[in-house]
């Protein structure tokens, strides 16, 4: 099969490409920068353009949408609906199956465990955008006009994780500099994390199981959940860094 990764140079695009290549698959990397990797085809494409998107996915069996946008509400509102519309249309035209790597913003504040059946109840403007584009895709595969799935992950950590991710900014970057880590919320609260390599492996498995399509999946997470304190302590232990931790509600 031929796989195309839209957003190839990101936190999930890179490890996903490596897994596909390790399994002797044909891989096309599509990005605005022209990100490349030995053994894979590389094309420049801007998914804000429908023609670019069609050219990028032409001939693909599976298309992964893994890109991330600048963490700015205006950018999200302007670009995400257009990108999702273009990717949906391109996959319908070319007959490719689509797997969208998503986050959990659209669920909002949830008491208890998030599942694939958790209703959308965003409490932020960015969450509203994520709910909008998720519904766009769900509408298409529920109508039978497109074969697609949504794969949702929590905060990412691990190899290739975006340097804008909360675990990196608040914890890992501090520990790597032997500084005191920080935490956005109560450090005694249980939180969920998704390891980049686990998420990439899960995306590969989903693509190779026809029964996985036309539904929503949650990516593997550390189970049972752990608190912020426990996450920082694990990171510290593995980085062989032992700063003087002092936890409060905001740090």
C-alpha positions in Angstrom: 0.0 0.0 0.0 1.0 3.6 -0.4 0.8 6.0 2.5 0.8 9.7 2.4 1.5 11.8 5.6 0.2 15.3 5.5 2.2 17.2 8.1 5.2 14.9 7.7 7.8 16.8 9.8 5.8 16.9 13.0 5.6 15.1 16.4 3.7 12.2 14.9 4.5 12.4 11.2 8.2 11.7 11.8 7.8 8.5 14.0 4.9 7.3 11.8 7.0 7.6 8.7 9.8 5.6 10.3 7.4 2.8 11.3 6.0 2.7 7.8 9.4 2.5 6.3 10.5 -0.2 8.8 7.6 -2.2 7.5 8.6 -1.8 3.9 5.7 0.4 2.9 5.7 3.1 0.2 5.7 6.4 2.0 5.1 10.0 0.7 5.9 12.9 2.9 3.9 16.0 2.2 4.6 19.3 3.9 5.1 23.0 3.1 8.8 22.7 4.0 9.4 19.7 1.8 10.5 17.6 4.8 12.4 14.5 3.6 13.6 11.2 5.0 15.8 8.5 3.3 13.6 5.9 1.6 10.5 8.1 1.3 9.1 10.3 -1.4 8.9 13.9 -0.5 6.6 16.6 -1.9 5.9 20.2 -1.1 2.3 20.9 -0.4 0.1 23.5 1.3 -3.1 21.9 2.5 -4.7 25.3 2.5 -4.8 24.8 -1.3 -7.2 22.2 -2.7 -5.0 21.6 -5.8 -1.9 21.1 -3.7 -3.8 18.7 -1.4 -5.1 16.6 -4.4 -1.7 16.4 -5.9 -0.2 15.3 -2.5 -2.7 12.4 -2.0 -3.0 11.3 -5.6 -2.3 7.5 -5.8 -2.4 7.0 -2.1 -4.2 4.1 -0.4 -4.0 5.7 3.1 -3.7 9.4 4.0 -2.8 10.6 7.4 -3.6 14.1 8.5 -1.1 14.7 11.3 -0.2 18.4 10.9 -0.3 21.0 13.7 -0.9 24.7 13.3 0.5 27.7 15.1 -1.1 27.8 18.5 -3.2 30.9 17.7 -7.0 31.1 17.7 -7.2 33.3 14.7 -5.0 30.9 12.7 -7.1 27.9 13.9 -10.4 29.6 12.9 -9.2 30.6 9.5 -7.2 27.5 8.5 -8.6 24.3 10.2 -12.0 24.3 8.5 -10.4 25.0 5.1 -7.8 22.3 5.6 -10.3 19.7 6.7 -12.5 20.6 3.8 -9.6 20.3 1.3 -8.4 17.0 2.7 -11.9 15.5 2.7 -12.5 16.6 -0.9 -9.0 15.3 -2.0 -9.6 11.9 -0.5 -13.0 11.6 -2.0 -11.7 12.5 -5.4 -8.7 10.1 -5.2 -10.5 7.3 -3.3 -7.9 7.4 -0.5 -8.8 6.4 3.1 -8.2 9.1 5.7 -7.0 8.9 9.3 -7.1 12.2 11.2 -4.8 12.5 14.2 -6.8 14.6 16.6 -6.6 15.9 20.2 -9.2 16.0 22.9 -10.0 19.7 23.1 -13.6 19.2 21.9 -14.6 17.2 25.0 -14.1 20.2 27.4 -14.2 19.6 31.1 -15.0 16.0 31.7 -15.7 14.4 35.1 -14.4 10.9 35.0 -12.9 9.0 32.1 -12.9 10.2 28.5 -14.1 7.6 26.1 -14.8 7.6 22.4 -18.5 8.1 23.3 -17.9 11.2 25.4 -20.0 14.0 24.0 -18.5 17.2 22.7 -18.7 20.0 25.1 -15.8 22.4 24.4 -15.2 25.1 27.0 -12.6 27.0 24.9 -12.6 28.7 21.5 -9.9 26.3 20.3 -12.1 23.4 21.5 -15.0 24.8 19.5 -12.8 24.7 16.3 -11.7 21.1 17.0 -15.3 20.1 17.5 -16.3 21.8 14.2 -13.7 20.0 12.1 -14.3 16.7 13.8 -18.0 16.9 13.0 -17.1 17.8 9.4 -15.2 14.5 9.1 -17.8 12.4 11.0 -20.6 13.7 8.7 -18.7 12.4 5.7 -18.0 8.9 7.0 -21.4 8.6 8.6 -23.0 9.3 5.2 -20.7 6.7 3.6 -19.1 9.4 1.3 -15.6 8.7 2.7 -13.8 6.0 4.5 -12.1 7.7 7.4 -11.3 7.5 11.1 -10.3 9.9 13.9 -7.5 9.0 16.2 -7.3 11.1 19.4 -4.4 11.6 21.7 -3.8 13.5 24.9 -0.8 15.7 25.7 2.1 14.3 23.7 5.5 13.4 25.2 8.5 11.4 23.9 10.7 11.4 20.9 9.9 14.1 18.3 7.3 15.7 20.6 6.5 19.3 19.6 8.5 21.7 21.6 5.3 23.6 22.1 3.7 20.7 24.0 2.8 21.3 27.7 4.9 18.4 29.0 7.9 19.7 27.2 7.5 23.4 28.1 6.5 22.9 31.7 8.6 19.8 32.6 11.1 18.4 30.2 12.7 21.6 29.1 13.2 22.7 32.7 14.7 19.4 33.8 17.1 19.3 30.9 18.4 22.6 32.1 18.5 21.4 35.7 15.7 23.9 36.6 12.6 23.5 38.7 9.7 22.1 36.7 6.3 23.7 36.6 2.7 22.6 36.3 -0.4 24.4 35.0 -2.9 22.9 37.3 -3.0 21.1 40.7 0.0 18.7 40.6 -2.0 16.1 42.6 -4.6 15.8 39.9 -4.5 12.7 37.6 -3.7 13.6 34.0 -3.4 11.7 30.8 -0.4 11.6 28.4 0.2 10.0 25.0 3.7 8.7 24.1 4.6 9.7 20.5 5.9 6.3 19.5 2.8 4.5 20.9 0.6 6.8 19.0 2.5 6.3 15.8 2.3 2.5 16.1 -1.4 2.7 16.8 -1.9 4.8 13.6 -0.1 2.1 11.6 -2.3 -0.7 13.1 -5.5 1.2 12.4 -4.6 1.6 8.7 -4.1 -2.1 8.4 -7.5 -3.1 9.9 -10.5 -2.5 7.7 -12.8 -2.8 10.7 -11.1 0.2 12.3 -12.5 2.7 9.9 -15.5 5.1 10.1 -15.2 5.5 13.9 -13.3 7.3 16.6 -10.3 5.8 18.5 -8.4 7.0 21.5 -4.7 6.5 21.3 -2.8 4.5 24.0 -2.0 6.3 27.2 -0.2 5.6 30.4 -2.7 3.5 32.4 -3.7 3.9 35.1 -3.5 7.6 35.0 -0.9 9.4 37.1 -0.7 12.8 38.8 1.4 15.7 37.7 3.8 15.0 40.6 4.2 11.4 39.4 4.8 12.4 35.8 7.5 14.9 36.8 9.1 12.4 39.1 9.3 9.8 36.4 10.7 12.3 34.0 13.3 13.4 36.5 14.3 9.8 37.2 14.7 9.0 33.6 16.7 12.1 32.9 18.8 11.6 36.0 17.8 15.0 37.1 16.8 15.7 40.7 15.9 19.4 41.3 14.3 20.5 44.5 10.6 20.0 43.7 8.2 22.2 45.5 4.6 21.7 44.4 1.8 24.2 44.6 -1.5 24.6 42.8 0.3 26.7 40.1 3.7 25.1 40.0 
